């Protein structure tokens, strides 16, 4: 990972003491290497995996640090700190240029001040706090509290956003005065001035290229093929050793096909047991492409440690659902220096348009309740849970703000829903995986590419809606992979491409589906995703025992009867509706908040 802190403070003694205090605290896990850069009032210190791509420069002309791969648009060139600083000095008052790839950037000059940015979808976390002539910027707000001028104060608005959406709303965090940099924006600050966020990038709308609407579906497929092929060529270097996160699902399988066609052979990595459905779908893919296949299992025993990582270092910015991904770093570290992952690739390529072709999407109320709020607690539950003396009208105010954000995204209904999903659920719940992976390897995330986003954003709904384009791409370009069992996070693993002996094969798949459901009723879960996310599993049970004492810490914030109803004693099984994964997400965020309150309230 790259866990960094930037401080700009004219008081040398205060700045030095702050850096010396936080330096040994920076590595959240063992095996990270600490480094720093200092120029004038600027001091930056970070802890990162020894193989993390980091470029830095610092001298009388100022400082620049790049954590990760800042890929020049349309090229495979990686920007370095020297050239980035030179470009910035030529136009320091304008927004920073944006780059592809997963990265964060910090620049400083005594006359121009401080500038910070991240990848185009804001997946790399950047938090900031300013006080007069002091600025604090970091990948986690956790260490801000060690600066003498920072006064940690609980922010009720931040918690309401997390409990409603399983992510941050308007950059509001659990601390007042601490904000997360908005997606597609760069931060600029000069001494004794208020920080300003400047827009760098936004996903284009359909109006930017109407010519695609006149093309046939097959032509759209060729465009999608070419764009994905070029994207992977830019992001995946021949000189690096890569792992491919192979789940057995559609996204990672499609990536495997493109990489194989380009002559690249990453090491396939799948998590779970050999009897898991995901594993049994991934193994044939790796075998068909002659990929070395490594399997691993994060297990359930370390859940309290993983939840502590999320609560302490992320301050619940992505809720507390992604606990299994917090444990992947140790396995990845032994496999490769880079990891290719298809996170959010499905929504980018077509799930965004899974609405009627009339372009009518649900109203915000319907979209919110059936979409992002599924992963949080309903407004009705929060009304019962939250103490009005502390939270006031924050729930309806946050809902109004969310609707304003939703309405501003686009004039077209289905694109509003798509943007909202990408900038909220995909950015926080799914997108937080990138920073978690950095503990062990640097992630290569192909969807962080302006050309790919520009292309998929303007393809017509009839071609890419309901994953039509992505499914046909796999079937037509990689029929061998399309004919293999496909993981759908369900008991149904029927291949996309029909077999010549379809009737007999379908009969066997139906038998398998019934057999797996019967096993599930007996308590044997063969879906890895469901097993590790189950809030009643042994791992989450140990978390619940661990945080139970901290209910007393938050008793002034919540109505205890409502809290007990949501989080019963740890020996009691939680009763959920049929939505076992999303339905437990809000409760997990509450558990994470109890752990956060231990050290912060």
Secondary structure as GFF3:
##gff-version 3
##sequence-region A 1 601
A	DSSP	beta_strand	2	9	.	.	.	ID=ss1
A	DSSP	alpha_helix	12	23	.	.	.	ID=ss2
A	DSSP	beta_strand	32	39	.	.	.	ID=ss3
A	DSSP	beta_strand	42	49	.	.	.	ID=ss4
A	DSSP	beta_strand	54	59	.	.	.	ID=ss5
A	DSSP	beta_strand	62	68	.	.	.	ID=ss6
A	DSSP	alpha_helix	81	90	.	.	.	ID=ss7
A	DSSP	beta_strand	103	109	.	.	.	ID=ss8
A	DSSP	beta_strand	113	118	.	.	.	ID=ss9
A	DSSP	beta_strand	127	131	.	.	.	ID=ss10
A	DSSP	beta_strand	134	138	.	.	.	ID=ss11
A	DSSP	three_ten_helix	141	146	.	.	.	ID=ss12
A	DSSP	alpha_helix	156	165	.	.	.	ID=ss13
A	DSSP	beta_strand	179	180	.	.	.	ID=ss14
A	DSSP	beta_strand	185	189	.	.	.	ID=ss15
A	DSSP	beta_strand	196	199	.	.	.	ID=ss16
A	DSSP	three_ten_helix	206	208	.	.	.	ID=ss17
A	DSSP	three_ten_helix	210	214	.	.	.	ID=ss18
A	DSSP	alpha_helix	217	235	.	.	.	ID=ss19
A	DSSP	beta_strand	242	245	.	.	.	ID=ss20
A	DSSP	alpha_helix	250	261	.	.	.	ID=ss21
A	DSSP	beta_strand	267	271	.	.	.	ID=ss22
A	DSSP	alpha_helix	277	288	.	.	.	ID=ss23
A	DSSP	beta_strand	293	296	.	.	.	ID=ss24
A	DSSP	alpha_helix	303	309	.	.	.	ID=ss25
A	DSSP	pi_helix	310	314	.	.	.	ID=ss26
A	DSSP	three_ten_helix	324	327	.	.	.	ID=ss27
A	DSSP	alpha_helix	329	332	.	.	.	ID=ss28
A	DSSP	beta_strand	338	341	.	.	.	ID=ss29
A	DSSP	alpha_helix	345	349	.	.	.	ID=ss30
A	DSSP	three_ten_helix	351	353	.	.	.	ID=ss31
A	DSSP	alpha_helix	364	370	.	.	.	ID=ss32
A	DSSP	three_ten_helix	372	375	.	.	.	ID=ss33
A	DSSP	alpha_helix	379	385	.	.	.	ID=ss34
A	DSSP	alpha_helix	388	391	.	.	.	ID=ss35
A	DSSP	alpha_helix	394	408	.	.	.	ID=ss36
A	DSSP	alpha_helix	413	421	.	.	.	ID=ss37
A	DSSP	pi_helix	422	430	.	.	.	ID=ss38
A	DSSP	alpha_helix	433	437	.	.	.	ID=ss39
A	DSSP	beta_strand	442	445	.	.	.	ID=ss40
A	DSSP	alpha_helix	450	458	.	.	.	ID=ss41
A	DSSP	alpha_helix	461	464	.	.	.	ID=ss42
A	DSSP	three_ten_helix	465	467	.	.	.	ID=ss43
A	DSSP	alpha_helix	468	477	.	.	.	ID=ss44
A	DSSP	alpha_helix	479	482	.	.	.	ID=ss45
A	DSSP	alpha_helix	502	521	.	.	.	ID=ss46
A	DSSP	alpha_helix	528	533	.	.	.	ID=ss47
A	DSSP	alpha_helix	538	547	.	.	.	ID=ss48
A	DSSP	three_ten_helix	548	554	.	.	.	ID=ss49
A	DSSP	alpha_helix	560	566	.	.	.	ID=ss50
A	DSSP	alpha_helix	582	600	.	.	.	ID=ss51
###
